[in-house]
């Protein structure tokens, strides 16, 4: 006797239209769009900028490797570059390991930390 009205209420809720289904997935769709604009798109831009920087390397550029080592480009090849890290010391480095390019003559940033 008491179960009949409760059963009728749940059966009516189960027959919801496609619009209600769309409203349930709306937050998920918004999260995917937000994730794309905040995470994926900026990473793709950084990757393109890095590839362009590595492609534009030329002899005489001052570079910083991802390990923090600094040097001057003395030889440019397809996949590798020759990097002079000290006078008379040249090492081969894979191009993709270059983190930053400093043009010749650019001063190093001032160290404001006081120890």
N, C-alpha and C positions, 0 to 999 in steps of 0.2 A: 504494500500500500504506500509506504513512504519512498520506496525506491523508484517508483514510476515517474514522478515529476523530476527527480534528479537525473534519471536516464534520459528523459526528453530534453533537458537543458544541454547535456553534453553532446547529444546527437545533433542539435541545432548548431552548436559551435563548430563541429567537425565539418559541416557543409559550407565552409567559408569559401569565398571567391578567389580568383587569381590575384586580385589587388591586395588582399591580405597576405598572400604568399610573397608578393613583391616587397611589401613593407617589412617583412621579416628578414629578407636578404639585403635590404638597403644599407644597414650599418656595415655589413661585411663588404659590400661594394665600395662604400665610402672609405673604409680602411685600406682597401687595395689601391684606390686612387691616391689617397694620402701617402701611402708607402711609396708609390711610384714617384711622386713629386718631391718627397723629402729625402729619399734614399737612392733610388735607382738612377734617376735623371742627373743629379749632381755628380754621382760617381762616373757616369758615362762621359760627362763633360771633362772631368779631371783626367780620365783615361785618354781622351782625344787630345787634350792639351799636352800631356806627357809624351804621347806619340809624336806630336808635331815638334816638340822641343828636342826630342832625340833625333828626329829626322833632319833638323836644321843645324846639327852640330858641325863645327868647322874647326880647322886647325887654329890653335891659339886661344880657344875658349877656356876660361877657368870654370871647372866643374866641381861639384860636390857629389860623392857617391852616397848610396843609401846607407853605407856603413859609417859615414861621417868623414871619410878620407877626402882630402882636397888635392887637386892637381891641375895640370895644364894639358890640353889635348895636343898631341904631336903627330898622330897618325889616325886617319879615319878610314875604316873598312866597312864592309857590309854589315856584319853582326857584331864586330868588336871595334874598340878604339885603343890606340896607344896613349897611355896617360903617364906624364912625367910627374912623379910624386916628390922627387928631390932632384938636385942637380946630378944628371947622369944616371938616374934610376927611372927606367920606364917599365910599366907593367901593362899587360893586356887586360882590358875590362870589357865585359859584355855591355852593350849599349843600354839595355833596359835597366841596368843597375844605377844609372845616373839619376839622382834625385833633383838636382838644381843646376842650372847653368848661370854662371856669372860672367859677364862680358869682360874682356881684358880692360884693366884700368878702373874697374868698379871697386870702390873701397869696401873693406870688410865692415860689417855693422859694429857700432861702438858697444863695448861691454859696460853696461851701467851697473852691474852687480858689484857690490863692495864686500870683500871677504875679510 
